[in-house]
Amino acid sequence: MLIANNIKHISPCQLCVLADDLTRPSDIKKSFERFLADAISYRLKKRNALDKIFGVSRLESHSSLLLQVVDILLGCVMFDYKKRSGLISEKLAARQEVVVEKLREKLGVKSLAQNKTYHKPNYFFVWEFNEK
């Protein structure tokens, strides 16, 4: 849980999670918001920071400029991972690489497909999932 693990870096902090609206599988009875709030609260309780989160809500990304920015950043990172794996066509690369290259330049890297934390110009990190 990235939120619970990184909340110590944000002080003072109270957090409301605004997540992109995704469909929920029909066999899941608990709402996404309740499930996520419970999971984050469980992790925060271990860190004596239970009062840090005050809400979870889902929004459609077109209704929030910040969610659109997150979609673009995630798309840039995914582009480099897919490119590294040979999953990007030349046609797609021609359209998307312009945006991805701007982010690479701003962060001073040749690829976003790497485990790295950036502190400037803003806090931004990429971690590859490593199932334990």
C-alpha positions in Angstrom: 0.0 0.0 0.0 1.9 3.0 -1.3 -0.2 5.5 0.6 0.4 3.8 4.0 4.1 3.3 3.3 4.7 6.9 2.2 2.5 8.9 4.6 5.5 9.4 6.9 7.0 11.5 4.2 4.1 13.9 4.3 3.8 15.9 7.5 1.5 17.2 8.8 -1.0 15.1 6.8 -4.6 14.3 6.5 -5.5 12.4 3.4 -8.5 11.9 1.2 -8.0 9.4 -1.5 -9.6 10.3 -4.9 -9.3 7.2 -7.1 -10.1 6.8 -10.8 -13.5 5.2 -11.2 -13.1 1.6 -12.2 -15.7 -1.2 -12.6 -16.0 -3.5 -9.7 -16.3 -7.3 -10.2 -19.9 -8.5 -9.4 -18.6 -11.1 -7.0 -17.1 -8.4 -4.7 -19.8 -7.3 -2.2 -17.9 -4.6 -0.3 -17.7 -1.2 -2.1 -14.4 -0.2 -3.5 -14.3 2.8 -1.3 -14.9 0.8 1.9 -12.4 -1.9 0.8 -9.7 0.7 0.1 -10.4 2.7 3.3 -10.2 -0.5 5.4 -7.0 -1.7 3.7 -5.3 1.7 4.2 -6.6 2.1 7.8 -5.2 -1.4 8.6 -1.7 -0.4 7.4 -1.9 3.1 9.1 -3.0 1.5 12.4 0.3 -0.5 12.4 2.1 2.9 12.1 0.0 4.7 14.8 -1.3 7.0 12.2 -4.9 5.9 11.9 -6.3 9.4 12.0 -4.5 10.4 8.8 -7.1 9.3 6.3 -10.5 11.0 6.3 -12.1 9.7 3.1 -12.1 7.6 -0.1 -14.0 8.5 -3.2 -14.0 7.5 -6.8 -14.2 10.0 -9.6 -14.3 9.7 -13.4 -11.0 11.0 -14.6 -12.5 13.5 -17.0 -14.1 15.3 -14.1 -10.8 16.0 -12.4 -7.8 17.7 -13.8 -5.5 16.1 -11.3 -6.7 12.6 -12.2 -6.1 13.4 -15.8 -2.5 14.4 -15.0 -2.1 11.2 -13.1 -3.4 9.3 -16.1 -0.9 11.0 -18.3 2.0 10.3 -15.9 1.0 6.7 -15.6 0.7 6.5 -19.4 4.2 7.9 -19.9 5.7 5.3 -17.5 3.7 2.4 -19.1 4.9 3.6 -22.5 8.5 3.1 -21.6 7.8 -0.3 -20.0 5.9 -1.4 -23.1 8.6 0.1 -25.4 11.3 -1.8 -23.6 9.3 -5.0 -24.1 8.8 -4.3 -27.8 5.0 -3.8 -27.4 4.8 -0.3 -28.9 4.1 0.1 -32.7 5.9 2.8 -34.7 2.6 4.5 -35.3 1.8 4.6 -31.6 5.3 5.7 -30.7 5.1 8.6 -33.2 2.0 9.9 -31.4 2.9 9.4 -27.8 6.7 9.7 -27.6 6.5 13.5 -27.8 4.8 13.7 -24.4 6.9 10.9 -22.8 10.1 12.6 -24.0 9.1 15.9 -22.3 8.7 14.0 -19.0 12.0 12.2 -19.4 13.8 15.5 -20.1 12.2 17.2 -17.1 13.3 14.3 -14.8 16.7 14.0 -16.6 16.4 10.3 -17.5 16.6 8.2 -20.7 13.7 5.9 -19.6 10.9 6.0 -17.1 11.0 2.1 -16.9 13.1 1.9 -13.8 12.8 1.8 -10.0 13.5 5.4 -9.1 12.3 8.2 -6.8 12.6 11.8 -7.9 12.4 14.7 -5.4 12.7 17.5 -7.9 10.9 19.2 -9.5 8.2 17.4 -7.6 8.0 14.1 -5.6 7.5 11.4 -8.2 8.4 7.7 -8.0 8.2 4.6 -10.1 8.4 1.2 -8.4 8.2 -2.1 -10.3 5.8 -4.6 -8.7 7.7 -7.4 -7.0 5.4 -10.1 -5.8 6.9 -11.6 -2.6 
